[in-house]
Amino acid sequence: MVDQRLARPQGAWLRHVTAAAGLMTLLVGAGCGPRPPALQAAGAAYENAHEGLTFRPPAAWRQRGLVADPGGPAPSERFLVKYKHDFRGGPAFLSVTMVDLPEGTTLDKLLARRSPGSGWGPPSRVETLQVRGRPAARVAYNGRQNDQPSVREVVAVRRDRRVYFFTGTFPRSDPQAREQIRQAVGSIVWEGGG
């Protein structure tokens, strides 16, 4: 006959070992799933092979968000990348999103009716332009960011059905940020003939 008092410690020990092994399996397994892409160093070119899109962000701006190649159709607006830089008057941001729209959608009309978010005034006159040979349009809004007078400027660039939005938000008192964002948009290179 087995003494029950001696069997209990062994059973408790076995439960603790089993629980520890289960916990280790969970911890090791948690590190094996998909990981977000690593953020790039300041000044490194943004390259998205799936989209065939490359551009050079402003030199000292840091990448703050990045989505790996999203792939497939984009029936609603999708985030690609975001950059930030701190200027004397406050922080500035550059974000890039994309959406698929019918090719008959004109960019100037699209920007005229597109909301920049709450707290931004009416849009400036929409400018039509070209970015590296692609149809584009630009609009600006005045508002406040971090309790500072700010500007949100949006450039929409069409590549076939896909429209890319380059949105810069920066202190109104710092024209350097606007110029740096415009240079980044002007640096776009389309792979595959665009």
N, C-alpha and C positions, 0 to 999 in steps of 0.2 A: 504494500500500500504506500502511495506517495503522500508525503506530508504537504498539505495545501499551503502552509506558511512558506515553504521553500519554493513552491511553484509560482507564487505571486510575484516576487521580485524578478524572476526570469521573464514572466509575461509582461511586466511593466517595462523592463529593459528592451524587450522585443518591440513593443509598441513605440518606444522612443526612437529606436533605430529605424523602424519603418517610417515614422513621421519625418525624421531627419533626411532619410533617403528621398522621400517624396518632395520635401522642400528643396533639396538640391536639384532634383529633376526639373522642378518648376523654374528655379533660378537660372539654370543652364539653358533650358528651353526658351526662356524669355529673351535671351540674347541672340537667338538664332533666327528670329523673324525678320521681316523687311525693315530696313533702317532708312531714315530720311537721308537725302543726299547731303554730303558735306558742303558747308558754305565755303565760298572761294575767298581768297585773300583780297585785300583792297587793291584795286587797279587791275585785277585779272579780268580778261575778256569773258563776257557771258557767251557761252556756246551751247546751243540746243540743237543737236544733230537731227533729232526727230522733226523739228520745225524748220530746219535749215536756216536758223537765225543766229547771227553772231553780232554783238555790238560791244563797244568798249565803254564801260561806265566811267564816270569821273574818277580821276586817279586816287583820291584819298577817301572815297566813299566805301563803306563796308556793306557787304551783303548781309541782309537781316532775315531773309526768307527765300526759299528755293523749293520748287517742286520738280521732281524728276520728270522726264519726258512723259507728259500726260497721255499722249497718243489718242487716236480716234477722233470722232467728230466732237465739236464743241458747241452744242446748241445753246448753252448759256455761258456767260462770261467765266473764264477760268484764270486763276492766278498762275504766273510763271516765276517771277522773281521780284525782290524788293531790296533797295539800297537805302542807306541813311548816312548823313553827314551832319556834324554839328557846326553851324556857322555862328558868327558873332551875334546875330539877331535871333538865333534859335535853330532847331533842327530842320533839315530838309530831307525829303524822301523822293525816291524815284521807284515807281512800281510798274510792272509790265503784266498786262492781262491780255486775253484773246477770246474771240467768239467767232463762230461761223454765221455769216449773214448772206442773204441772196445778193448776187453780184449787182443787181439793179439798185441796191440801197446806196444812196449817195452819202458820202462821209460828212459833208457839211450839214445836211439835214439830220443825220444821225447824232452828231455832236450838239446841234442846236436843241435837241429834245432830250439828251442824255443828262441824268441827274448826277451832280458831282458829290452828292451826300448832303446831309443836313448842315445848316450853318453857313452855306456859301451863297453869295449874292447871284444876281442874274448874270448870264454869260456875256462875255465881250462879243464883238462881231467875229463870226467864224471865218478864219482864213483858209483858203484852199491852197495847197502847195504840193510839191513832190518831194519824196524822200528816197534817194537812190533810184530814181526812175519809177517809183511806185506812187499811185495816187494817195494823197494824205490831206488831212485837215487839222487845224489847231484852234483851240478855244481856251480862254482863261476865265477864272472866277476869282472874286475877292471874298475873303472871309477871315476867320480867326483860327489859329492853331496854337495850342499851348498859351492861350490868352494873348497872342501876338498877332498883329495884322499880317495876313499871309495871302499868297496867291496859289491857286491850284490850276496848273496848265495841263491840258490833255491834248496829245497828238495821236490821231487815229491813222494807221497806215494799213492799206489794203494789199493783200497778196492772194489773189484769186478770191475764193469765198471767205477766207479767213481775214479778220480785222484784228490788228494788234493795237492796244491802247497803252501809250507811254504816258504815265501820269506823274507829273512833278508837283510837289507841294513844298513851298519854301517861304521864308520871311520876305515880306514885301520890301523891306529895307535893304535887301541883299541881292542886287542884280547878278552877282557872280554865280549864285546857285542856278538862276534861270539859264545863264549862258552855258554853264557846265552840263545841264540837262539837255539843252538843245544840241550841244556837241555830241553827247552820247547818242541821241536819236539820229543825228547826221552820220554817225559812224556805222550804221547798220550795214551788214553784208548778208545778202541772201544766197544761200548755197543752192545749186541746182537751177540756175537761170533766173532767179528773181531779182 
